[in-house]
């Protein structure tokens, strides 16, 4: 669980609904993408 603004919550709910996902699944997907992007950028710096 995490805390966010009502606006962010509504945006996530709409986005999740558009993609046929739960909000939890949508957030997990966003976080995993962010982690992958960060890892890729760190590898490029080496």
C-alpha positions, 0 to 999 in steps of 0.5 A: 500500500502507498499514499498518493493524491486523489488526482493520482489515484483517479488517474491510476484507476482510469489507466488501469481500467483502460488496460483491463488491469487492477490498480495494484497490477498497474502500479506494479507494472509501472514500478517494474518498468521504472526499475528496468529503465534505471538498471539499463541506464546504470549499465550504460554508464559503465 
